[in-house]
């Protein structure tokens, strides 16, 4: 469903006139099946968030392709409404001048629905993420972290996307709220038959929600393993990484 083929990405290193480049993503290839949750785990600076931006079409790879149902994610018409994202920083993800209702309706404006249809859908989406209709008139600064992230999730699923990229989407939340949000995400995945790319450093969260996990190291795939076999990773790096994450 989502296919990554030999993707590479580098950035200029040094000043504006510098010709030196730093390689961030190195020849990465993998697939995420329909309805699958694929985890990407790596240390800080491993390149996993850069990979997330490439998957969303926010950035263009230097080499290779990201395909959603066989079509390039770089084509805006192909990704619009078909792939969405929830990021770590929920505080900057919602326009502070928008009410919750306006924030959720924002992706729906590109779809040919009446205002009444959109408002009815907002009620449904809020219910699906565990918020009642009284939140529609609130602004981001009036929400707790968990509530704000739930609004971001409601907005992300509003177009019923085929795939959602979750980039450290629960890491800024309190532990008790993380558990609640993970439960909501699991329910929504089944309800909408979505695929998830779950980028995280939280091995427990990944083990709870993911079907397979990619161990990411220095912009490359070190190992891919089904969740049930996490204890049996082969590479020394994967063993050390998982041990360190478990003890955090």
C-alpha positions in Angstrom: 0.0 0.0 0.0 2.8 2.4 1.0 6.0 1.5 -0.8 9.4 3.2 -0.2 12.0 2.4 -2.9 15.7 3.1 -2.4 15.1 6.5 -0.8 18.1 8.8 0.0 18.2 12.3 1.5 21.1 14.6 2.3 21.4 18.3 3.4 24.0 21.0 2.9 26.6 21.0 5.7 28.2 24.2 6.7 27.5 27.7 5.2 25.3 28.7 2.3 28.2 28.4 -0.2 29.4 25.0 1.1 29.3 22.1 -1.3 29.7 19.5 1.4 26.6 17.5 2.2 25.6 15.3 5.1 23.8 12.1 4.2 20.7 11.5 6.5 18.8 8.7 4.8 20.7 6.0 3.0 19.1 3.7 0.5 16.0 2.9 2.5 13.4 0.5 1.1 10.3 -1.1 2.8 6.6 -1.6 2.4 3.7 -1.0 4.8 0.6 -3.1 4.0 -3.0 -2.1 4.0 -4.2 -1.9 7.6 -0.7 -2.6 9.0 0.9 -0.6 11.8 4.6 -0.4 11.0 6.9 1.0 13.8 10.1 2.9 13.2 12.4 3.0 16.2 15.7 4.7 16.4 18.0 6.8 18.5 17.7 10.6 18.4 19.5 11.8 15.2 19.0 8.5 13.5 17.0 10.1 10.7 13.6 8.7 11.5 11.8 12.1 11.6 13.4 13.0 8.2 12.1 9.8 6.9 8.6 10.7 8.2 8.7 14.0 6.2 9.7 12.1 3.1 6.8 9.7 3.6 4.4 12.7 3.8 5.8 14.4 0.7 6.8 17.4 2.8 10.3 16.9 1.5 11.6 15.4 -1.7 14.2 12.6 -1.7 17.5 13.1 -3.5 17.0 9.6 -4.9 14.3 7.0 -4.9 10.5 7.1 -4.6 7.7 7.0 -2.0 4.5 5.5 -3.5 1.0 5.4 -2.1 -1.0 2.8 -3.9 1.5 2.9 -6.7 1.5 6.6 -7.2 4.1 9.2 -6.2 3.5 10.9 -2.8 5.1 14.0 -4.3 1.9 14.6 -6.4 -0.3 16.8 -4.2 -3.4 15.4 -5.8 -2.4 11.9 -4.9 -1.6 12.6 -1.3 -4.4 15.1 -0.5 -6.8 13.4 1.9 -5.1 10.0 1.5 -2.2 10.4 3.9 -2.2 12.5 7.1 0.1 13.1 10.1 0.1 13.6 13.8 3.2 15.2 15.2 4.8 15.4 18.7 4.2 19.2 19.2 0.5 19.5 19.4 0.8 23.1 20.6 2.0 24.3 17.2 -0.1 21.9 15.2 -3.3 23.8 15.8 -3.8 27.3 14.6 -4.2 29.3 17.8 -6.8 31.5 16.1 -9.0 28.5 15.2 -11.6 26.9 17.3 -11.5 23.1 17.6 -14.3 22.9 15.1 -12.4 25.1 12.6 -9.2 23.2 13.1 -10.9 19.8 12.4 -12.8 21.3 9.4 -9.6 22.7 7.8 -8.7 19.5 5.8 -12.4 19.1 4.8 -12.4 22.4 2.9 -10.8 20.7 -0.1 -13.6 18.2 -0.2 -17.0 19.2 -1.8 -19.1 19.0 1.3 -21.6 21.5 2.6 -20.9 23.4 5.8 -23.7 21.4 7.5 -22.1 18.1 6.4 -18.8 19.2 7.7 -20.2 20.3 11.0 -22.0 17.0 11.5 -18.8 15.2 10.7 -17.0 17.2 13.4 -19.4 15.9 16.0 -18.8 12.4 14.9 -15.0 12.8 14.8 -14.9 14.3 18.3 -16.9 11.4 19.6 -14.6 9.0 18.0 -11.5 10.5 19.7 -13.3 10.7 23.1 -14.3 14.3 23.2 -17.8 15.7 23.5 -19.4 18.4 21.3 -18.8 21.1 23.9 -15.1 21.2 22.8 -16.1 22.7 19.3 -15.9 26.3 20.5 -12.7 26.0 22.5 -9.3 27.2 21.4 -6.0 25.4 21.6 -4.8 27.2 24.8 -8.0 26.0 26.6 -7.1 22.3 26.0 -4.9 20.0 28.0 -2.1 18.2 26.1 -4.2 15.0 25.8 -7.2 16.9 24.5 -5.1 18.9 22.0 -3.6 15.7 20.6 -7.0 14.1 20.3 -8.1 17.1 18.3 -5.0 16.6 16.1 -6.0 13.0 15.6 -9.6 13.9 14.8 -8.3 16.3 12.1 -5.9 13.7 10.8 -8.7 11.1 10.3 -11.3 13.6 9.0 -10.6 12.7 5.4 -10.5 9.0 6.1 -6.9 8.6 4.9 -5.4 5.4 3.7 -2.3 6.0 5.8 -1.4 8.1 8.9 2.2 8.9 10.0 2.5 9.4 13.7 5.8 11.0 14.6 6.4 10.8 18.3 2.7 11.5 18.6 2.4 10.5 22.3 5.8 11.3 23.7 4.9 14.7 25.1 1.9 13.3 27.0 1.7 12.1 30.5 2.0 8.3 30.8 -1.7 7.8 31.8 -2.8 9.9 28.8 -0.5 8.0 26.5 -2.3 4.8 27.3 -5.7 6.3 26.6 -4.5 7.8 23.3 -2.9 4.6 22.2 -6.2 2.8 22.8 -8.0 5.4 20.8 -5.5 5.0 17.9 -5.9 1.3 17.9 -9.7 1.6 17.7 -9.5 4.1 14.9 -7.1 2.0 12.9 -9.7 -0.8 12.9 -12.6 1.5 12.3 -11.1 3.2 9.3 -8.9 0.3 8.1 -5.9 2.6 8.0 -2.3 1.9 7.9 0.0 3.6 10.5 3.6 4.5 10.3 4.4 4.8 14.0 7.7 6.7 14.6 8.8 6.5 18.2 11.6 5.9 20.7 9.0 4.2 23.1 9.4 0.5 22.7 6.5 -0.3 25.0 4.1 1.8 22.9 5.5 0.3 19.7 5.0 -3.2 21.1 1.4 -2.4 22.0 0.2 -0.9 18.7 2.6 -2.1 15.9 2.6 -5.3 13.8 6.2 -5.0 12.7 9.1 -2.8 13.8 12.0 -1.3 11.8 15.1 -0.7 13.8 16.6 2.5 12.3 20.3 3.4 12.6 22.2 6.2 11.0 19.6 6.7 8.3 19.5 3.0 7.4 17.3 0.0 8.2 19.3 -2.1 10.7 16.7 -4.8 11.1 12.9 -5.4 10.6 11.1 -7.7 13.0 7.6 -8.7 13.8 6.5 -7.4 17.2 6.1 -11.0 18.5 9.7 -11.6 17.8 11.2 -8.5 19.4 13.1 -10.5 21.9 14.8 -12.4 19.1 16.4 -9.5 17.2 19.6 -10.6 15.5 22.0 -7.6 15.3 24.0 -6.5 18.3 22.9 -2.9 17.7 19.2 -3.8 17.8 19.7 -5.8 21.0 21.5 -2.9 22.7 19.0 -0.3 21.5 16.0 -2.3 22.7 17.7 -2.9 26.0 18.4 0.8 26.5 14.9 1.8 25.5 13.3 -0.7 27.9 15.3 0.6 30.8 14.5 4.3 30.2 
